[in-house]
């Protein structure tokens, strides 16, 4: 009967101890991985779960004992099937009231007005409000504290219902079912807020590329939540959250435009989708396998666009000339007659080729390499990959130019100033000089 005095006193001490670090830190809600703020949060991670587990462990025997005492002392009749059925449903683990994924309602509301429940509700009138307040404090101690609260509460309830050592208190089950609903609601609100912040995150004004703030936030949450849920029995709520957040971060990257970037948009998209793909490969989260494949595909697409865009500069006029040649052939002009058109005559071809002596091509490629080195982020280390892709694309273009010269300007003796071997030497020379 002394429980009504015990709970608020014990809770107040815990709430006070949790609120002190919250008030003293005054840190921003989000901190990037590796930052000082993130390191300061580490001590609070375990303490939230431990304190909540302790409170729940102490509540079960007290509530169960009090309920048994009331029923025995006042000789209150109770449906003998209620508690055994509750315990049996917990051990089966089916889709029933024992599932932490589906909060319990152990009895219909009409039965909650029985004498035992009425007495317990009066004796423990402060329990649910105090427990709700305590959960609220636990959720606020750490930016992602709601993750710890949800897991600890779900696992503790699951453990209580699965235990054969003592019948769970039907009154306590109702209370825990209500606070579990609250924990899920708080968790979903946190995820909703984070999704909105990810989607609306703006590029820093001086940012020239690299990993976007929205991607870093997604990564920070996944790292933390996966560590918390490492030994979880059930992770349905977390998987739903991961899918929502992944959708938001993909949307954030897709919404990038050249207006708020000082560098090539495809470059930034390429790096960020590559980063997400590598991160998801490392984490091995089953519910995000489709997103991992999508990230790889998007990374490849944007690298291809980036390569083609930048390779338009070293041989720009040659590209334009031969694009025109191909267009005439598509329109029905015979290959051997293309050179009789004024804009694509042999003389015009020689003029364009003269603009691209081998030395100039090599110099243009060196400038391109330096530009890529300047803007590609060292963290992703995509420079060697992109440089190789550019080499392959330029080789393809060169071969296409040679084929068109053979088809449309046969026996003219016209040839480019540099050979395929020269082109390969340019790339290898630039690569070796920058190692």
VOGU-3710 file (C-alpha; in Angstrom, 3 decimals, decimal comma):
1> xxxxxxxxxx> 0,000/0,000/0,000  3,035/2,198/0,378  3,617/2,121/-3,362  1,888/5,440/-3,951  4,517/7,174/-1,832  7,407/5,187/-3,210  6,964/5,750/-6,948  6,982/9,553/-7,161  9,920/9,856/-4,769  11,999/7,341/-6,698
11> xxxxxxxxxx> 10,949/8,855/-10,014  11,654/12,417/-8,930  15,215/11,480/-8,028  15,741/9,889/-11,430  14,112/12,767/-13,263  16,268/15,273/-11,391  19,454/13,342/-12,135  18,551/13,134/-15,804  17,537/16,777/-16,137  20,827/18,141/-14,764
21> xxxxxxxxxx> 23,039/17,069/-17,663  20,302/18,129/-20,081  20,303/21,672/-18,721  24,064/21,952/-18,406  25,038/20,692/-21,858  22,870/23,034/-23,936  24,132/21,335/-27,082  22,538/21,623/-30,522  20,024/18,889/-31,348  22,170/17,537/-34,164
31> xxxxxxxxxx> 25,886/16,903/-34,146  27,813/15,467/-37,051  29,678/12,171/-36,610  33,105/12,654/-35,111  32,282/16,058/-33,691  32,934/17,057/-30,124  29,222/17,297/-29,350  28,699/13,722/-30,486  31,428/12,530/-28,122  29,883/14,363/-25,167
41> xxxxxxxxxx> 26,631/12,453/-25,737  28,229/9,033/-25,292  28,013/8,817/-21,461  24,243/9,428/-21,579  23,561/6,600/-24,029  23,705/3,675/-21,614  22,367/5,495/-18,559  18,943/6,165/-20,094  18,285/2,476/-20,766  19,685/1,354/-17,396
51> xxxxxxxxxx> 17,545/3,787/-15,403  14,388/2,904/-17,311  15,073/-0,831/-16,945  15,531/-0,376/-13,195  12,227/1,465/-12,837  10,345/-1,186/-14,819  11,984/-4,045/-12,884  10,865/-2,519/-9,588  7,323/-1,805/-10,752  6,411/-5,363/-11,720
61> xxxxxxxxxx> 6,792/-7,125/-8,329  5,263/-4,185/-6,446  2,162/-3,983/-8,639  1,735/-7,750/-8,805  2,099/-8,143/-5,021  -0,321/-5,293/-4,347  -2,893/-6,762/-6,731  -2,618/-10,227/-5,150  -2,904/-8,759/-1,642  -6,048/-6,804/-2,522
71> xxxxxxxxxx> -7,722/-9,826/-4,103  -6,889/-12,050/-1,140  -7,574/-9,534/1,669  -10,872/-8,263/0,280  -11,773/-11,667/-1,182  -12,470/-10,116/-4,558  -13,490/-12,603/-7,231  -11,711/-12,495/-10,556  -12,124/-14,454/-13,720  -9,599/-17,222/-13,230
81> xxxxxxxxxx> -8,957/-17,397/-16,936  -7,783/-13,795/-17,296  -4,218/-14,029/-16,083  -3,384/-17,546/-17,371  -4,682/-16,594/-20,823  -2,579/-13,441/-20,734  0,530/-15,418/-19,827  -0,161/-18,103/-22,419  -0,613/-15,511/-25,154  2,710/-13,930/-24,197
91> xxxxxxxxxx> 4,621/-17,191/-24,535  3,105/-18,001/-27,939  4,448/-14,775/-29,434  1,718/-14,594/-32,059  -0,140/-11,525/-33,261  -1,865/-10,858/-29,952  -1,770/-8,555/-26,959  1,703/-9,777/-26,007  3,385/-8,263/-29,032  5,469/-5,164/-28,239
101> xxxxxxxxxx> 4,825/-4,159/-31,873  1,075/-4,034/-31,054  0,485/-2,352/-27,655  -1,670/-4,362/-25,280  -5,164/-3,758/-24,123  -5,343/-6,593/-21,644  -9,034/-6,248/-20,873  -12,066/-4,593/-22,438  -12,768/-1,199/-20,920  -15,937/-2,491/-19,248
111> xxxxxxxxxx> -13,900/-4,987/-17,236  -11,431/-2,382/-16,063  -14,091/-1,105/-13,658  -13,950/-4,260/-11,563  -13,275/-3,706/-7,821  -9,608/-4,769/-8,017  -8,817/-2,359/-10,836  -10,738/0,425/-9,117  -8,704/0,026/-5,954  -5,397/-0,219/-7,803
121> xxxxxxxxxx> -6,244/2,856/-9,866  -6,827/4,856/-6,674  -3,754/3,524/-4,887  -1,481/4,044/-7,901  -3,201/7,119/-9,301  0,140/8,871/-9,679  1,865/5,962/-11,445  0,935/6,560/-15,088  1,416/10,375/-15,037  4,756/9,977/-13,254
131> xxxxxxxxxx> 5,869/7,239/-15,627  4,880/9,353/-18,627  6,860/12,271/-17,230  9,860/10,051/-16,632  9,741/8,710/-20,205  9,538/12,263/-21,500  12,699/13,187/-19,597  14,469/10,030/-20,835  13,600/10,948/-24,424  15,057/14,442/-24,022
141> xxxxxxxxxx> 18,341/13,525/-22,340  19,852/12,489/-25,668  18,873/13,772/-29,160  17,837/10,239/-30,077  16,740/9,230/-26,566  13,309/8,174/-27,863  15,065/5,262/-29,627  16,400/3,963/-26,314  13,057/4,478/-24,576  11,139/2,565/-27,254
151> xxxxxxxxxx> 13,541/-0,376/-27,268  13,896/-0,621/-23,484  10,156/-0,410/-22,918  9,326/-2,938/-25,671  11,971/-5,439/-24,508  11,036/-5,072/-20,842  7,337/-5,650/-21,530  8,141/-8,617/-23,751  10,346/-10,063/-21,009  7,674/-9,541/-18,348
161> xxxxxxxxxx> 4,979/-11,277/-20,386  7,283/-14,126/-21,313  8,378/-14,772/-17,733  6,896/-17,770/-15,955  8,311/-16,765/-12,562  5,411/-14,481/-11,731  2,056/-13,651/-13,234  2,095/-10,092/-14,553  -0,230/-7,580/-12,990  -3,187/-6,892/-15,288
171> xxxxxxxxxx> -3,272/-3,342/-13,942  0,426/-2,834/-14,720  -0,044/-4,345/-18,183  -2,642/-1,702/-18,949  -0,334/1,072/-17,724  2,632/-0,277/-19,705  0,478/-0,663/-22,798  -0,455/3,002/-22,558  3,116/4,215/-22,070  4,317/1,994/-24,907
181> xxxxxxxxxx> 1,834/3,767/-27,160  3,265/7,044/-25,900  6,830/5,866/-26,597  5,889/4,885/-30,155  4,160/8,213/-30,699  7,196/10,123/-29,413  9,489/8,034/-31,609  7,358/8,630/-34,718  7,251/12,379/-34,026  11,054/12,402/-33,722
191> xxxxxxxxxx> 11,370/10,582/-37,052  8,874/12,948/-38,682  10,849/15,965/-37,474  14,118/14,458/-38,658  12,620/13,633/-42,087  11,468/17,223/-42,454  14,861/18,606/-41,448  16,610/16,267/-43,890  14,329/17,258/-46,765  14,612/20,978/-46,007
201> xxxxxxxxxx> 18,336/21,039/-45,173  20,089/23,801/-47,109  23,570/23,724/-48,522  26,030/25,890/-46,585  26,697/29,023/-48,642  30,423/28,268/-48,962  30,050/24,535/-49,570  31,592/23,463/-52,881  30,792/19,779/-52,664  31,411/16,794/-50,446
211> xxxxxxxxxx> 28,904/15,030/-48,217  25,653/16,919/-47,716  24,357/17,770/-44,207  21,207/15,721/-44,878  23,290/12,612/-45,613  25,345/13,115/-42,448  22,157/13,363/-40,352  20,773/10,186/-41,855  24,065/8,395/-41,204  24,228/9,687/-37,620
221> xxxxxxxxxx> 20,740/8,398/-36,783  21,275/4,994/-38,409  24,600/4,511/-36,608  23,056/5,320/-33,235  19,793/3,388/-33,680  21,498/0,278/-35,066  23,821/0,193/-32,052  20,848/0,562/-29,672  18,803/-2,113/-31,486  21,763/-4,463/-31,885
231> xxxxxxxxxx> 20,223/-7,100/-29,581  16,553/-6,153/-30,033  13,986/-8,934/-30,307  11,812/-6,945/-32,664  12,652/-3,983/-34,857  9,505/-3,302/-36,867  9,256/0,333/-35,729  12,920/0,975/-36,481  12,695/-0,549/-39,964  9,736/1,702/-40,750
241> xxxxxxxxxx> 11,739/4,697/-39,539  14,763/3,722/-41,623  12,618/3,479/-44,751  11,071/6,901/-44,089  14,458/8,508/-43,487  16,011/6,871/-46,561  13,180/8,226/-48,688  13,776/11,719/-47,269  17,536/11,659/-47,822  17,130/10,468/-51,435
251> xxxxxxxxxx> 14,599/13,239/-51,974  17,049/15,743/-50,482  19,811/14,735/-52,908  17,440/14,693/-55,886  16,268/18,229/-55,116  19,759/19,689/-55,566  20,075/22,260/-58,305  22,931/24,221/-59,804  21,536/27,417/-58,306  22,721/26,574/-54,798
261> xxxxxxxxxx> 25,962/24,841/-55,766  29,250/26,346/-56,876  30,298/23,092/-58,515  28,857/20,560/-60,937  25,584/19,180/-59,563  26,215/15,697/-60,973  29,511/15,586/-59,080  27,800/16,252/-55,732  25,038/13,729/-56,458  27,607/11,153/-57,557
271> xxxxxxxxxx> 29,611/11,514/-54,345  26,606/11,449/-52,024  24,933/8,431/-53,623  28,314/6,684/-53,548  28,633/7,551/-49,842  25,154/6,177/-49,060  25,825/2,994/-51,044  29,095/2,325/-49,169  27,433/3,118/-45,833  24,514/0,725/-46,456
281> xxxxxxxxxx> 26,923/-1,985/-47,635  28,698/-1,646/-44,303  25,510/-1,639/-42,184  23,748/-4,549/-43,953  20,212/-3,397/-43,088  17,762/-5,811/-44,717  14,896/-3,336/-45,090  17,172/-0,944/-47,028  18,568/-3,419/-49,567  16,489/-1,872/-52,354
291> xxxxxxxxxx> 17,754/1,587/-51,404  21,338/0,308/-51,465  20,869/-0,937/-55,036  19,181/2,317/-56,023  22,058/4,348/-54,550  24,567/2,341/-56,595  22,557/2,877/-59,771  22,187/6,619/-59,144  25,893/6,949/-58,353  26,774/5,295/-61,683
301> xxxxxxxxxx> 24,299/7,455/-63,617  25,620/10,715/-62,207  29,243/9,689/-62,699  28,472/9,028/-66,363  26,827/12,462/-66,702  29,712/14,122/-64,878  32,298/12,443/-67,121  30,488/13,339/-70,335  29,944/16,939/-69,216  33,599/17,511/-68,360
311> xxxxxxxxxx> 34,976/15,675/-71,372  33,119/18,077/-73,619  35,826/20,661/-72,895  39,133/19,003/-73,951  37,779/18,140/-77,440  34,775/20,445/-77,563  34,956/21,602/-81,206  35,766/18,102/-82,448  32,734/16,820/-80,570  30,471/19,445/-82,122
321> xxxxxxxxxx> 31,793/18,781/-85,624  31,321/15,022/-85,509  27,920/15,313/-83,784  26,906/17,293/-86,885  28,336/14,603/-89,165  26,353/11,900/-87,363  23,188/14,002/-87,562  23,521/14,321/-91,355  23,912/10,552/-91,731  20,823/9,974/-89,563
331> xxxxxxxxxx> 18,912/12,438/-91,768  19,692/10,265/-94,802  22,832/11,802/-96,279  25,111/9,066/-97,607  28,396/8,760/-95,676  30,535/9,340/-98,785  28,564/12,524/-99,601  28,835/14,227/-96,181  32,094/15,912/-97,188  30,326/17,710/-100,053
341> xxxxxxxxxx> 28,258/19,717/-97,551  29,804/23,135/-96,941  29,781/22,993/-93,125  31,310/19,491/-93,108  33,773/19,694/-95,985  37,298/18,280/-95,827  38,614/21,810/-95,430  36,356/22,446/-92,395  37,467/19,145/-90,849  41,142/20,114/-91,251
351> xxxxxxxxxx> 40,471/23,472/-89,572  38,896/21,760/-86,542  41,649/19,134/-86,282  44,342/21,848/-86,401  42,873/23,338/-83,242  43,756/20,156/-81,321  47,467/19,353/-81,552  48,607/16,631/-79,163  50,320/19,041/-76,761  47,149/21,101/-76,362
361> xxxxxxxxxx> 45,063/18,016/-75,699  47,469/16,878/-72,997  47,460/20,361/-71,436  43,650/20,395/-71,452  43,586/17,000/-69,708  46,052/18,221/-67,071  43,794/21,212/-66,377  40,804/18,878/-66,111  42,643/16,636/-63,639  43,615/19,593/-61,433
371> xxxxxxxxxx> 40,033/20,822/-61,435  38,713/17,409/-60,428  41,364/17,106/-57,718  40,281/20,463/-56,337  36,561/19,747/-56,131  36,198/16,001/-55,547  36,134/15,344/-51,800  39,133/13,335/-50,530  36,864/11,392/-48,129  35,096/9,577/-50,965
381> xxxxxxxxxx> 38,358/9,005/-52,890  36,537/8,909/-56,215  39,242/10,716/-58,189  40,977/7,510/-59,459  37,609/5,964/-60,373  36,335/9,040/-62,204  39,683/9,633/-63,920  39,673/6,058/-65,246  36,062/6,491/-66,431  37,099/9,661/-68,250
391> xxxxxxxxxx> 39,948/7,815/-69,920  37,580/5,104/-71,130  35,072/7,663/-72,412  37,716/9,685/-74,256  39,071/6,514/-75,859  35,544/5,687/-77,014  35,120/9,198/-78,456  38,488/9,051/-80,213  37,638/5,699/-81,791  34,288/7,081/-82,933
401> xxxxxxxxxx> 36,015/10,104/-84,545  38,449/7,850/-86,387  35,631/5,627/-87,647  33,692/8,629/-88,956  36,803/9,950/-90,743  37,274/6,537/-92,412  33,623/6,357/-93,464  32,929/9,947/-94,512  36,371/11,210/-95,533  37,942/8,077/-97,016
411> xxxxxxxxxx> 41,235/8,467/-98,884  41,437/12,135/-97,848  44,587/11,519/-95,852  43,106/13,517/-92,970  44,038/12,283/-89,486  44,060/13,718/-85,993  47,335/15,101/-84,665  47,540/12,510/-81,872  47,087/8,738/-81,915  45,302/6,359/-79,547
421> xxxxxxxxxx> 48,701/5,438/-78,071  49,437/9,128/-77,481  46,105/9,511/-75,691  46,838/6,566/-73,385  50,274/8,023/-72,636  48,717/11,396/-71,725  46,484/9,765/-69,096  49,214/7,544/-67,619  51,676/10,449/-67,524  49,192/12,700/-65,692
431> xxxxx> 48,314/9,905/-63,250  51,999/9,140/-62,451  52,905/12,814/-62,017  50,169/13,227/-59,383  50,859/10,118/-57,315
//
